[in-house]
């Protein structure tokens, strides 16, 4: 049977290093408790400022996983 059903959740990953690192951290943490992660979509990118420079990247991602 090729029919599938997915559930979507939103996560916010934060990293001082980069946008990519923020996404990777969110997905890694989610994979500890959510199984069958299949895709993600970046919904929002924002950051914190310290001393006039970017101090932290905050990325909201929507993650889809297959419902068994």
Secondary structure as UniProt FT lines:
FT   STRAND          6..15
FT   HELIX           19..31
FT   TURN            32..33
FT   STRAND          37..50
FT   TURN            51..52
FT   STRAND          53..66
//
